[in-house]
Structures are given as structure tokens and as C-alpha cells.
């Protein structure tokens, strides 16, 4: 197999790894909706309980329940607070039961529980309260480039790893592009997204505990080191292998872990 064919196959494999990691990031983490289903009389109700909402309005939790005999109620209180639980009935609009939580500032979190039932006999949908975080709206022209570039960086990282393993001729060039994409997507667009969402450019070390910021910084630093090592001496492929593996682990850590939040017990 010649180099061109081998390289093409490795690019395809790197693309597959990028897609799988993107799906994993999309379906994990504390902001991904909590879903499930519950059997109520003659209907099976599937629900999706949101865990993120833009500031400015109260979060709306909507559940499709066609059976008009089914009613709902919800309880809520601010997360990390001394608040008492508040309870409200869900409002029906056509085939949907709707709960509306009070609005909070960016990084404010609300705990809530949803109950559905008939004849006053309610069943709680989740064992534990769902925690929803409010965030500022991020413009699409900032968010979309951030997401696209950051995952292309993942693809280049994997492809550069393969180039190191096969001792390919494009190792330094691919390493440069990986470092550049991480710089633009993670260290330029990333803080801008954070500023829009939580009014702070950086909430990782040493200013906070945001794992998203911290893990991206670790991956970024590893790739800077790897690039300059192989640029000076292409035989030091171990640095590229190490940087790629670190970044892969970084992408396995769910997004928004230990993110910005308001501690209402201190206010």
C-alpha cells in the first residue's frame, strides 16, 4: 500500500474517531437533558428534562402527554441555597404539560422535580432532583466556529498520532495544524464563549475549578510542547503520541464538569 492510500485511510479513521467523540460529548455531561419514560394508565409518556437554559426568561420544561386526565406538578428550589421547596401545578397547552422555573442570573442553578399522575396520585419522574444551570446566550457566529474547530482539532490530533506511529513524512506539518486549531478553537473562541455564557473569559486554574477550561489548557500545552519537540527533531515522536493520548482523554471528560455556578448559601 502506497503512502497516499494509507494516508487517506488514516484520515477516514481519524474522522470516525472525531464523530464518535463528538457524539460522546453531545450525550454526556451535566447539561445534557435527562430522559426516560413512565407508564401512566393507557399511555407511555417519554420525557426529556432539560438541564440548561438561557438567562432572561424562566426555563420551560415541556412534556407531551396526550391523555387529558393526566396532570402534573413540579417542585423547585435554588441549588446550593437554604431555600425551601416551592410547588406549582403544571399548565396544559394542547398535548403538553409545562413547568416554568423562575429565571436566575448566569451560572445560577435550579433544582427541580416533575410529578405526573391521575386523580391526584402522582409519580415522580426521577429519583434525584434535576439540576438546571442558567447561562448567557452565545451568538451562533461564535459558538458554531468554536465547536467545529475544536472537533477538527481532535481529528488532526488523531491523524498526527497515526503519522507518528507510521513514521510518516508529514508529522511536523500535522502537529503544527493540531496546535493551531487548538489555539484558535480552544484558547481564543473558548474564552469568548465563556464570556458570553458566564461573563468571565476564564474560570479554570488558578481562578476557579472549571474542568472544561482546565482540561483544554492541559491538552493545548501538551501539543505546544509536542510541536516544538518534533519541529526540532522529528524523531521525538513520543511527544506527539503523548500529546494525542492526553487530548483524547481530555475529550472523554464530559463537557461542563465543575463549571461556573453561584453558591447562594454565601449570599
C-alpha positions as CSV (number, residue, x, y, z in Angstrom):
1,X,0.0,0.0,0.0
2,X,1.5,3.4,-1.0
3,X,1.6,6.4,1.3
4,X,-1.3,8.2,-0.3
5,X,-3.7,5.3,0.1
6,X,-2.5,4.7,3.6
7,X,-2.8,8.4,4.5
8,X,-6.4,8.5,3.1
9,X,-7.5,5.6,5.1
10,X,-5.9,7.1,8.3
11,X,-7.8,10.4,7.6
12,X,-11.0,8.4,7.3
13,X,-10.3,6.6,10.6
14,X,-9.4,10.0,12.3
15,X,-12.7,11.4,11.1
16,X,-14.6,8.5,12.6
17,X,-12.9,9.0,15.9
18,X,-13.8,12.7,15.7
19,X,-17.5,11.8,15.1
20,X,-17.6,9.3,17.9
21,X,-16.0,11.7,20.4
22,X,-18.4,14.4,19.2
23,X,-21.4,12.2,19.9
24,X,-20.0,11.2,23.3
25,X,-19.6,14.8,24.2
26,X,-23.1,15.6,23.0
27,X,-24.7,12.9,25.1
28,X,-22.8,13.2,28.3
29,X,-22.1,15.8,30.9
30,X,-24.2,17.8,33.4
31,X,-26.0,19.9,30.8
32,X,-27.3,17.1,28.6
33,X,-31.1,16.5,29.2
34,X,-32.1,13.7,31.4
35,X,-34.6,11.5,29.5
36,X,-36.8,8.5,30.3
37,X,-40.3,7.2,30.1
38,X,-43.1,6.4,32.5
39,X,-46.3,4.3,32.1
40,X,-49.5,6.1,33.1
41,X,-52.8,4.2,32.7
42,X,-53.2,3.8,29.0
43,X,-50.2,5.9,27.9
44,X,-46.5,5.6,27.9
45,X,-45.0,9.1,28.4
46,X,-41.5,9.8,27.2
47,X,-39.9,12.8,28.7
48,X,-36.7,14.9,28.4
49,X,-35.8,17.1,31.3
50,X,-33.6,20.0,30.3
51,X,-30.5,20.9,32.4
52,X,-29.5,24.2,30.6
53,X,-31.4,27.4,29.8
54,X,-30.5,30.9,28.6
55,X,-30.9,33.8,31.0
56,X,-33.7,36.4,30.6
57,X,-36.7,34.0,30.9
58,X,-37.6,31.2,33.1
59,X,-36.7,27.7,32.0
60,X,-39.6,25.8,30.4
61,X,-39.9,22.1,30.9
62,X,-42.4,20.6,28.4
63,X,-43.7,17.0,28.4
64,X,-46.0,15.7,25.8
65,X,-49.0,13.9,27.5
66,X,-51.9,13.4,25.2
67,X,-54.2,11.9,27.9
68,X,-56.1,14.9,29.3
69,X,-56.8,13.0,32.5
70,X,-53.1,13.2,33.4
71,X,-52.0,16.2,35.3
72,X,-48.6,17.3,36.6
73,X,-46.9,19.4,39.3
74,X,-43.4,20.4,40.0
75,X,-41.2,21.4,42.9
76,X,-38.1,23.6,42.7
77,X,-35.6,25.5,44.7
78,X,-32.2,27.1,44.0
79,X,-29.2,24.8,44.1
80,X,-26.7,25.5,46.8
81,X,-29.2,27.6,48.8
82,X,-31.1,27.4,52.0
83,X,-34.4,27.9,50.1
84,X,-37.5,25.9,51.0
85,X,-39.0,23.8,48.2
86,X,-41.8,25.6,46.2
87,X,-44.5,23.7,44.4
88,X,-46.7,24.6,41.4
89,X,-49.1,22.8,39.1
90,X,-48.0,22.2,35.6
91,X,-50.0,24.1,32.9
92,X,-51.5,22.2,30.0
93,X,-51.2,23.6,26.5
94,X,-52.8,21.2,24.0
95,X,-50.9,17.9,24.3
96,X,-48.2,19.3,26.5
97,X,-47.8,19.8,30.3
98,X,-45.5,22.7,31.0
99,X,-43.5,23.8,34.1
100,X,-41.8,27.2,34.2
101,X,-38.9,27.7,36.6
102,X,-38.0,31.2,38.0
103,X,-35.2,32.9,36.0
104,X,-31.8,33.2,37.5
105,X,-28.6,35.0,36.6
106,X,-25.9,33.3,34.5
107,X,-24.3,30.4,36.5
108,X,-27.3,30.2,38.8
109,X,-28.6,26.7,39.2
110,X,-32.2,25.5,39.9
111,X,-33.1,22.0,41.3
112,X,-36.5,20.7,40.2
113,X,-38.7,17.6,40.3
114,X,-41.5,16.7,38.0
115,X,-44.6,14.6,39.1
116,X,-47.2,13.2,36.8
117,X,-50.4,11.3,37.6
118,X,-54.1,10.9,37.5
119,X,-56.7,11.5,40.2
120,X,-54.2,13.2,42.5
121,X,-51.9,10.1,42.6
122,X,-48.6,11.4,41.3
123,X,-45.4,9.6,40.4
124,X,-42.0,11.4,40.5
125,X,-40.2,11.1,37.2
126,X,-36.6,10.9,38.6
127,X,-35.1,9.5,41.8
128,X,-33.0,12.6,42.3
129,X,-33.8,16.3,41.6
130,X,-32.7,17.5,38.2
131,X,-30.2,20.4,38.3
132,X,-30.5,23.1,35.6
133,X,-28.0,25.8,35.0
134,X,-28.7,29.2,33.5
135,X,-26.3,30.7,31.1
136,X,-26.0,33.7,28.8
137,X,-26.9,33.3,25.2
138,X,-23.9,32.7,22.9
139,X,-24.2,34.1,19.4
140,X,-24.1,31.4,16.7
141,X,-21.2,33.1,14.9
142,X,-19.1,32.5,18.0
143,X,-20.5,29.1,19.1
144,X,-20.5,27.3,15.8
145,X,-16.9,28.1,14.8
146,X,-15.8,27.1,18.3
147,X,-17.5,23.7,18.1
148,X,-16.4,23.0,14.5
149,X,-12.7,24.0,15.0
150,X,-12.4,22.2,18.3
151,X,-13.5,18.9,16.8
152,X,-11.4,19.3,13.7
153,X,-8.5,19.8,16.1
154,X,-9.4,16.4,17.6
155,X,-9.4,14.9,14.1
156,X,-5.9,16.4,13.4
157,X,-4.7,15.2,16.7
158,X,-5.7,11.6,15.9
159,X,-4.3,11.8,12.4
160,X,-1.0,13.2,13.7
161,X,-0.9,10.3,16.2
162,X,-1.2,7.9,13.3
163,X,1.5,9.8,11.4
164,X,3.9,9.4,14.3
165,X,3.1,5.7,14.6
166,X,3.8,5.0,10.9
167,X,6.8,7.4,10.9
168,X,5.2,9.5,8.1
169,X,6.7,12.4,6.3
170,X,4.0,14.9,7.4
171,X,4.5,14.7,11.1
172,X,5.7,18.2,11.8
173,X,3.1,19.8,9.4
174,X,0.2,17.9,11.0
175,X,1.5,18.7,14.5
176,X,1.5,22.4,13.6
177,X,-2.1,22.3,12.4
178,X,-3.2,20.5,15.5
179,X,-1.6,23.1,17.7
180,X,-3.0,25.9,15.6
181,X,-6.6,24.6,15.6
182,X,-6.4,24.1,19.4
183,X,-5.2,27.6,19.8
184,X,-8.0,29.1,17.7
185,X,-10.8,26.8,18.8
186,X,-9.9,26.3,22.4
187,X,-7.9,29.2,23.6
188,X,-9.4,32.0,21.5
189,X,-13.0,31.1,20.8
190,X,-13.3,29.1,24.0
191,X,-12.8,32.1,26.4
192,X,-15.1,34.2,24.2
193,X,-17.9,31.6,24.5
194,X,-17.2,31.5,28.3
195,X,-17.5,35.3,28.5
196,X,-20.9,35.3,26.7
197,X,-22.2,32.4,28.8
198,X,-20.9,33.2,32.2
199,X,-19.4,36.7,32.0
200,X,-15.8,35.5,32.5
201,X,-13.2,34.7,30.0
202,X,-11.5,32.1,32.2
203,X,-12.8,30.2,35.1
204,X,-10.2,27.4,35.3
205,X,-7.0,27.3,37.3
206,X,-5.9,29.5,39.1
207,X,-9.2,31.4,39.2
208,X,-11.7,28.6,39.5
209,X,-12.4,24.9,39.1
210,X,-14.0,24.8,35.7
211,X,-12.9,21.4,34.3
212,X,-13.6,22.4,30.7
213,X,-11.1,25.3,30.9
214,X,-8.5,23.2,32.7
215,X,-8.6,20.2,30.5
216,X,-8.4,22.3,27.3
217,X,-5.4,24.1,28.7
218,X,-3.6,20.8,29.5
219,X,-4.3,19.5,26.0
220,X,-3.2,22.8,24.5
221,X,0.1,22.9,26.4
222,X,0.9,19.3,25.6
223,X,0.5,20.0,21.9
224,X,2.7,23.1,22.0
225,X,5.4,21.1,23.6
226,X,5.0,18.2,21.1
227,X,5.1,20.5,18.1
228,X,8.3,22.3,19.1
229,X,9.9,19.0,20.1
230,X,9.3,17.3,16.7
231,X,10.0,20.5,14.8
232,X,13.5,20.5,16.3
233,X,13.8,16.7,15.9
234,X,11.2,14.7,14.0
235,X,12.5,11.5,15.7
236,X,10.9,12.6,19.0
237,X,7.6,11.2,18.0
238,X,6.9,10.1,21.6
239,X,5.9,13.7,22.4
240,X,3.2,13.6,19.7
241,X,1.9,10.3,20.9
242,X,1.7,11.5,24.4
243,X,0.0,14.8,23.4
244,X,-2.6,12.9,21.3
245,X,-3.4,10.5,24.1
246,X,-3.7,13.3,26.6
247,X,-6.1,15.2,24.3
248,X,-8.1,12.0,23.7
249,X,-8.5,11.6,27.5
250,X,-9.5,15.3,27.6
251,X,-12.3,14.7,25.1
252,X,-13.5,11.8,27.2
253,X,-14.1,14.1,30.1
254,X,-17.8,15.3,29.9
255,X,-18.2,18.9,29.0
256,X,-19.1,21.5,31.7
257,X,-18.0,19.4,34.6
258,X,-17.3,21.6,37.7
259,X,-18.4,24.6,35.6
260,X,-19.3,28.1,36.8
261,X,-22.1,28.2,39.4
262,X,-23.4,30.6,42.0
263,X,-23.3,29.5,45.7
264,X,-26.4,31.1,47.1
265,X,-25.5,29.9,50.6
266,X,-22.8,32.6,50.6
267,X,-25.0,35.5,49.6
